[in-house]
Amino acid sequence: MTAPTSSHPRSVEDVMPEARASVLKLGGLPSRHRVKSTLRVGGPKADAVLTRLRADADPPVHP
């Protein structure tokens, strides 16, 4: 296993620009596995990233 480059893990907010770029490159949402491997995050953070990406993709709802 490769040692982390920092003792502080990156927050979801820190990885979102990279995640959004991945969506544009792929033309759609990446898989959970791809998020984990590309962004080098664990499962819970990958789930949080995907949740945010899905929310970004949904059109805003106006009452």
N, CA and C atoms as an extended XYZ file, in Angstrom:
189
Properties=species:S:1:pos:R:3:atomname:S:1:resname:S:1:resid:I:1 pbc="F F F"
N         0.835       -1.175        0.000 N   MET     1
C         0.000        0.000        0.000 CA  MET     1
C         0.880        1.239        0.000 C   MET     1
N         0.494        2.218       -0.762 N   THR     2
C         1.250        3.450       -0.854 CA  THR     2
C         0.925        4.350        0.332 C   THR     2
N         1.948        4.943        0.897 N   ALA     3
C         1.737        5.840        2.032 CA  ALA     3
C         1.068        7.122        1.557 C   ALA     3
N         0.142        7.659        2.360 N   PRO     4
C        -0.510        8.910        1.982 CA  PRO     4
C         0.502       10.048        1.937 C   PRO     4
N         0.236       11.037        1.092 N   THR     5
C         1.150       12.171        0.964 CA  THR     5
C         0.949       13.181        2.074 C   THR     5
N        -0.151       13.080        2.794 N   SER     6
C        -0.446       14.001        3.875 CA  SER     6
C        -1.041       13.215        5.035 C   SER     6
N        -0.818       13.723        6.237 N   SER     7
C        -1.426       13.060        7.380 CA  SER     7
C        -2.881       13.491        7.557 C   SER     7
N        -3.310       14.472        6.777 N   HIS     8
C        -4.685       14.961        6.840 CA  HIS     8
C        -5.430       14.534        5.581 C   HIS     8
N        -6.480       13.755        5.725 N   PRO     9
C        -7.225       13.333        4.536 CA  PRO     9
C        -7.932       14.521        3.900 C   PRO     9
N        -8.108       14.425        2.587 N   ARG    10
C        -8.792       15.498        1.866 CA  ARG    10
C       -10.284       15.427        2.165 C   ARG    10
N       -10.890       16.591        2.272 N   SER    11
C       -12.325       16.648        2.532 CA  SER    11
C       -13.091       16.430        1.230 C   SER    11
N       -14.368       16.181        1.362 N   VAL    12
C       -15.224       16.023        0.182 CA  VAL    12
C       -15.152       17.299       -0.657 C   VAL    12
N       -15.175       18.448        0.003 N   GLU    13
C       -15.107       19.728       -0.708 CA  GLU    13
C       -13.813       19.842       -1.513 C   GLU    13
N       -12.716       19.326       -0.979 N   ASP    14
C       -11.426       19.387       -1.675 CA  ASP    14
C       -11.401       18.542       -2.943 C   ASP    14
N       -12.108       17.427       -2.959 N   VAL    15
C       -12.055       16.531       -4.116 CA  VAL    15
C       -13.143       16.810       -5.157 C   VAL    15
N       -14.101       17.672       -4.825 N   MET    16
C       -15.215       17.911       -5.749 CA  MET    16
C       -14.780       18.484       -7.109 C   MET    16
N       -13.836       19.428       -7.184 N   PRO    17
C       -13.431       19.900       -8.516 CA  PRO    17
C       -12.886       18.768       -9.400 C   PRO    17
N       -12.102       17.895       -8.807 N   GLU    18
C       -11.559       16.754       -9.542 CA  GLU    18
C       -12.676       15.783       -9.938 C   GLU    18
N       -13.643       15.610       -9.052 N   ALA    19
C       -14.778       14.724       -9.339 CA  ALA    19
C       -15.627       15.289      -10.480 C   ALA    19
N       -15.866       16.593      -10.462 N   ARG    20
C       -16.656       17.220      -11.538 CA  ARG    20
C       -15.932       17.123      -12.878 C   ARG    20
N       -14.614       17.264      -12.857 N   ALA    21
C       -13.829       17.112      -14.087 CA  ALA    21
C       -13.953       15.684      -14.616 C   ALA    21
N       -14.010       14.715      -13.722 N   SER    22
C       -14.172       13.325      -14.118 CA  SER    22
C       -15.512       13.107      -14.813 C   SER    22
N       -16.563       13.756      -14.308 N   VAL    23
C       -17.889       13.642      -14.932 CA  VAL    23
C       -17.837       14.172      -16.361 C   VAL    23
N       -17.191       15.305      -16.555 N   LEU    24
C       -17.087       15.888      -17.898 CA  LEU    24
C       -16.277       14.981      -18.827 C   LEU    24
N       -15.192       14.432      -18.303 N   LYS    25
C       -14.333       13.560      -19.109 CA  LYS    25
C       -15.062       12.283      -19.519 C   LYS    25
N       -15.822       11.702      -18.573 N   LEU    26
C       -16.515       10.444      -18.836 CA  LEU    26
C       -17.847       10.643      -19.553 C   LEU    26
N       -18.405       11.841      -19.449 N   GLY    27
C       -19.715       12.093      -20.044 CA  GLY    27
C       -20.858       11.584      -19.195 C   GLY    27
N       -20.605       11.316      -17.926 N   GLY    28
C       -21.622       10.830      -17.004 CA  GLY    28
C       -21.001       10.557      -15.652 C   GLY    28
N       -21.822       10.079      -14.737 N   LEU    29
C       -21.327        9.797      -13.395 CA  LEU    29
C       -20.377        8.601      -13.395 C   LEU    29
N       -19.269        8.729      -12.683 N   PRO    30
C       -18.366        7.584      -12.564 CA  PRO    30
C       -18.931        6.567      -11.572 C   PRO    30
N       -18.409        5.379      -11.621 N   SER    31
C       -18.812        4.359      -10.655 CA  SER    31
C       -18.173        4.670       -9.299 C   SER    31
N       -18.696        4.037       -8.276 N   ARG    32
C       -18.140        4.211       -6.933 CA  ARG    32
C       -16.675        3.766       -6.910 C   ARG    32
N       -16.406        2.654       -7.573 N   HIS    33
C       -15.030        2.140       -7.622 CA  HIS    33
C       -14.102        3.149       -8.311 C   HIS    33
N       -14.563        3.736       -9.389 N   ARG    34
C       -13.730        4.714      -10.106 CA  ARG    34
C       -13.473        5.941       -9.239 C   ARG    34
N       -14.486        6.397       -8.517 N   VAL    35
C       -14.293        7.545       -7.622 CA  VAL    35
C       -13.236        7.198       -6.571 C   VAL    35
N       -13.344        6.010       -5.993 N   LYS    36
C       -12.387        5.602       -4.974 CA  LYS    36
C       -10.966        5.546       -5.528 C   LYS    36
N       -10.801        4.958       -6.693 N   SER    37
C        -9.452        4.791       -7.222 CA  SER    37
C        -8.889        6.084       -7.808 C   SER    37
N        -9.716        6.848       -8.483 N   THR    38
C        -9.237        8.079       -9.108 CA  THR    38
C        -8.915        9.146       -8.072 C   THR    38
N        -9.810        9.324       -7.108 N   LEU    39
C        -9.629       10.373       -6.116 CA  LEU    39
C        -8.868        9.902       -4.875 C   LEU    39
N        -8.622        8.588       -4.811 N   ARG    40
C        -7.890        7.996       -3.687 CA  ARG    40
C        -8.587        8.307       -2.362 C   ARG    40
N        -9.869        7.951       -2.321 N   VAL    41
C       -10.672        8.124       -1.115 CA  VAL    41
C       -11.296        6.784       -0.744 C   VAL    41
N       -11.818        6.695        0.452 N   GLY    42
C       -12.475        5.477        0.906 CA  GLY    42
C       -13.936        5.437        0.485 C   GLY    42
N       -14.587        4.362        0.853 N   GLY    43
C       -15.977        4.144        0.476 CA  GLY    43
C       -16.948        5.215        0.938 C   GLY    43
N       -16.918        5.588        2.228 N   PRO    44
C       -17.871        6.604        2.686 CA  PRO    44
C       -17.700        7.952        1.973 C   PRO    44
N       -16.453        8.338        1.733 N   LYS    45
C       -16.219        9.609        1.045 CA  LYS    45
C       -16.628        9.500       -0.422 C   LYS    45
N       -16.397        8.352       -1.044 N   ALA    46
C       -16.834        8.154       -2.426 CA  ALA    46
C       -18.354        8.260       -2.525 C   ALA    46
N       -19.060        7.697       -1.544 N   ASP    47
C       -20.520        7.806       -1.518 CA  ASP    47
C       -20.956        9.260       -1.398 C   ASP    47
N       -20.274       10.035       -0.540 N   ALA    48
C       -20.608       11.447       -0.366 CA  ALA    48
C       -20.352       12.238       -1.653 C   ALA    48
N       -19.258       11.926       -2.327 N   VAL    49
C       -18.945       12.593       -3.591 CA  VAL    49
C       -20.020       12.280       -4.629 C   VAL    49
N       -20.392       11.028       -4.747 N   LEU    50
C       -21.416       10.646       -5.720 CA  LEU    50
C       -22.763       11.279       -5.404 C   LEU    50
N       -23.090       11.392       -4.128 N   THR    51
C       -24.337       12.054       -3.737 CA  THR    51
C       -24.325       13.509       -4.190 C   THR    51
N       -23.216       14.178       -3.988 N   ARG    52
C       -23.109       15.577       -4.436 CA  ARG    52
C       -23.156       15.692       -5.946 C   ARG    52
N       -22.500       14.781       -6.632 N   LEU    53
C       -22.519       14.827       -8.102 CA  LEU    53
C       -23.934       14.609       -8.628 C   LEU    53
N       -24.669       13.697       -8.005 N   ARG    54
C       -26.058       13.463       -8.416 CA  ARG    54
C       -26.912       14.702       -8.160 C   ARG    54
N       -26.684       15.366       -7.036 N   ALA    55
C       -27.435       16.585       -6.715 CA  ALA    55
C       -27.112       17.693       -7.710 C   ALA    55
N       -25.844       17.773       -8.137 N   ASP    56
C       -25.453       18.766       -9.140 CA  ASP    56
C       -26.132       18.499      -10.472 C   ASP    56
N       -26.361       17.219      -10.793 N   ALA    57
C       -26.926       16.848      -12.079 CA  ALA    57
C       -28.419       17.079      -12.134 C   ALA    57
N       -29.101       17.050      -10.979 N   ASP    58
C       -30.554       17.242      -10.958 CA  ASP    58
C       -30.896       18.701      -11.235 C   ASP    58
N       -31.926       18.932      -12.042 N   PRO    59
C       -32.335       20.324      -12.252 CA  PRO    59
C       -32.908       20.900      -10.971 C   PRO    59
N       -32.674       22.195      -10.714 N   PRO    60
C       -33.207       22.788       -9.489 CA  PRO    60
C       -34.729       22.780       -9.490 C   PRO    60
N       -35.287       22.586       -8.315 N   VAL    61
C       -36.744       22.544       -8.177 CA  VAL    61
C       -37.198       23.876       -7.591 C   VAL    61
N       -38.143       24.530       -8.296 N   HIS    62
C       -38.681       25.798       -7.822 CA  HIS    62
C       -40.123       25.592       -7.387 C   HIS    62
N       -40.441       25.973       -6.145 N   PRO    63
C       -41.828       25.781       -5.675 CA  PRO    63
C       -42.828       26.654       -6.395 C   PRO    63
